[in-house]
Amino acid sequence: MKAQSLVEASPARVVADADVLAAALLVGGTPRDALDMLRAHSWTTLVVSNPLLDDVEAIVASLATSKLASDWRAKLAEWADIVDHPDADHPALASAYHGGAMQLLSLDPSLTGVQTGVGLQDRLPVSIREPAAFCAVFSPERLYPVVVGGSYPGPDRDARW
């Protein structure tokens, strides 16, 4: 995918932090379910940056193999929209900001806590949730008419690779 910068914000654009992306591959459960919900709909977009992909690759390599880590990185890069951001920025937050993502999935309590949400409220229109909370509130049926228009046709692609 081509690198982008400062895309118009959309609730159909979602960032998954490195911990969620690694857990989706290695553990499954709600992190994988959350990604499957996105993959099942061509009108939703996973947003990442190269620093975020670096983090995912490092986590997976430390817990599994470097081959699996590089394969997972390549698969994510093929699927996601890759955005650029300054090197010093937090990879997930910067990806959301520069990629127009209004939703961020994380397992990091320092991101999912109320303090972070309140602190970002005026600067970044993003909802930060754990994957289980995202799965509980994400409704393609309600979002489709807002993002695409018309009646929700259901999933339009295979959620699993």
TARAPE-V694003 format. One record per backbone hydrogen bond with DSSP energy under -1.0 kcal/mol. CO is the residue of the C=O (numbers start at 1). NH is the residue of the N-H. E is the energy in kcal/mol with one decimal. If there is no record, write none. Layout:
BEGIN
<<CO:NH:E> <CO:NH:E>>
END
This chain:
BEGIN
<<4:84:-2.1> <10:13:-1.5> <10:102:-1.5> <12:45:-2.9> <13:102:-1.3> <13:103:-1.1> <14:47:-2.9> <15:105:-3.1> <17:21:-2.3> <18:22:-2.4> <19:23:-2.2> <20:24:-2.6> <21:25:-1.2> <22:26:-2.9> <23:27:-2.7> <23:28:-2.6> <29:33:-2.4> <30:34:-2.6> <31:35:-1.8> <32:36:-2.8> <33:37:-2.0> <34:38:-1.3> <35:39:-3.0> <36:40:-1.9> <38:41:-1.6> <40:156:-1.9> <40:157:-1.2> <41:44:-1.7> <45:14:-3.1> <46:81:-2.7> <48:83:-2.8> <49:53:-2.5> <50:54:-2.5> <51:55:-2.0> <52:56:-2.3> <53:57:-2.6> <54:58:-2.3> <55:59:-2.4> <56:60:-2.7> <57:61:-2.5> <58:62:-2.0> <59:63:-1.4> <60:64:-2.5> <65:69:-2.2> <66:70:-2.5> <67:71:-2.4> <68:72:-2.6> <69:73:-2.3> <70:74:-2.2> <71:75:-2.2> <72:76:-2.7> <73:77:-2.8> <74:78:-1.9> <75:79:-1.6> <76:80:-3.1> <81:48:-2.5> <82:4:-1.3> <86:89:-1.5> <90:94:-3.1> <91:95:-1.7> <92:96:-2.2> <93:97:-2.5> <94:98:-3.0> <95:99:-1.8> <96:101:-1.6> <98:7:-1.5> <100:10:-2.5> <102:127:-2.5> <103:15:-2.7> <104:129:-2.6> <105:17:-3.3> <108:111:-1.8> <108:112:-2.3> <109:113:-1.2> <113:117:-1.6> <114:118:-2.5> <115:119:-2.4> <116:120:-1.9> <117:121:-1.2> <120:123:-1.6> <120:124:-3.0> <124:126:-2.4> <127:104:-2.7> <129:106:-2.2> <130:134:-2.4> <131:135:-2.8> <132:136:-1.6> <133:137:-1.6> <134:138:-3.1> <139:143:-2.4> <140:144:-2.5> <143:147:-2.6> <144:148:-3.0> <144:149:-2.3>>
END
